[in-house]
């Protein structure tokens, strides 16, 4: 027993456990995941691979190539058995398996465990950015598997038993995710490399390659899907953009702060990689192709991120072994050399990971960041509202219990959430954009922004339910159904407002007839309706004690009537919903009215910090704190 304990690599165990905790705490489920799970449910019910998107009404044709139906089915099965924990389990299995294969690959290159674990920590940190419970996690495992068996053969001319998994992997991969061409390119490079360097290729290894290639080509449409789907140039998705496009997305506004953290890592690794290759080439012993080609090819592959910046995490996982190969020829990677530098590097990455765990946010990550533009389309600020729920979690139950909804119109990211929780309804669009036309996008934007012709489109599409985003106060476009007498406000909270056409309302969860969330004033009701509107807000707060909209409205109201009552409600709300900065801002305003500028300043600072310097939070504070001569830039 003691001998077994001595053999345990405690630093490796600690590193992998730290990354598992980091992924569990900081990674949030992607909106697309709900679409994939809905597809999985559909596959389970229909017992067929989908050829049409059954969830939308916004496009006349909905046929598409399903390359992720198997991932969706696995997710659906996991969630059906274990609830949300099923997604976390898949995330951890995919992440840890990928990193373990990555670790084994690095072990082939160097015996220095601190170097290996430093690389594992970097890759694991960046992997979190794409481990958001999407089919992409399947590609992490598959690509690291291909890398491992090929690099093992490169060093030892040995065929691992894992190589026999590759044919089923390439058979299933085009049904799990669309990145199989990347792995086939790596596999093909190594086969070509072994041939031109006259390295003897064992028959099983070559046969496995031929079978894998054949299985991929037999599914050519799915295999080449990434190249097909990139054709609709009219539709710009930020995560599909190139590295230069992502760097200039905010037009230089707050430039360094708005660069995603993975780009900083990528540019640092790239610079280090280029330098390592240059120095390696200068070494006399690496002037032959058999030595220098692998790190150079991986370097070239690493530059693909300039075309698609979203690939940074998976390219880091794929190409770091190439960097280590180059470094091996520049430095003597022994355990007793460069120890201080290696320790500093490893523990620096570890501190970043621990900081991310403690803040429950990927280090320096701007979660849910979006741009605020002025009247001339100039950027005013880039803000984030990650203190709010990402989805309108109260609304599916309310719709299910009170409305006969069939066609729902809502914010793009919420469509997938709606179809998962309300399978009897349809939405305008969802995660699948392959079949959509430019006209479809224009119609959607027209309805969302209520521009010319939106009411006709609303009727043409027979939309009966609208879910508008709720914000502070006018950051998102909102469909202005509230201006029509045929529509009712059904529910409102700090995340969303729910409207329904009168003819589909079966019952009301509560009466909100005097509440008008669209008003630009602090109080969202008209002065002549004060008494009844306040009563409706109090009932709304009792209906949902965590409804920050109702609480903020009542605090605004009581601030004008009874400061002690307003203060008590603000303090209670702050304890109940601690992430929300608006209650700290409310307390700052209340203490200003009581001439307690020290307390006002403390709560104002807290509000600014909690809101990540939100421009509207600061504007509200600057208006309410004038008596204390306080100003926040």
Secondary structure, DSSP 8 states (H G I E B T S, - for coil): -HHHHHHS-HHHHHHHHHHHHHHHHH----HHHHHHHHHHHHHHHHTS--SB-TTB-S-S--B---SSHHHHHHHHHHHHHHTHHHHHHHHHHHHHHHHHHHHHHHHHH---HHHHHHHHHHHHHHHGGG-SSSTHHHHHHHHHHHHHHHHHHHHH----GGGGGHHHHHHHHHHH-S-HHHHHHHHHHHHHHHHHTT----HHHHHHHHHHHHHHHTTHHHHTHHHHHT--TTS--GGGS-HHHHHTTTTTTTHHHHS-HHHHHHHHHHHHHHHHHHHHHHSGGG-SHHHHHHHHHHHHHHGGGGT-GGGHHHHHHHHHHHHHHHHHHHS---TTSSHHHHHHHHHHHHHHHHHHHHHTS-TT--TTEEEEE-TTS-EEEEEE-TTS-SS-TTHHHHHHHHB---EEEE-HHHHHHHHHH-TT-EES--S--TT--HHHHHHHHHHHHT-TTHHHHHHHTT--EEEEE--SSSSS----GGGSTTEEEEEE-SSEEEEEEGGGB---SS--TT--TT-SSSSSS-GGGHHHHHHHHHHHHHH-TT-HHHHHHHHHHHHHH-HHHHHHHHHHHHHHTTT-HHHHHHHHHHHHHTT-HHHHHHHHHHHHHHTTS-HHHHHHHHHHTGGGT----
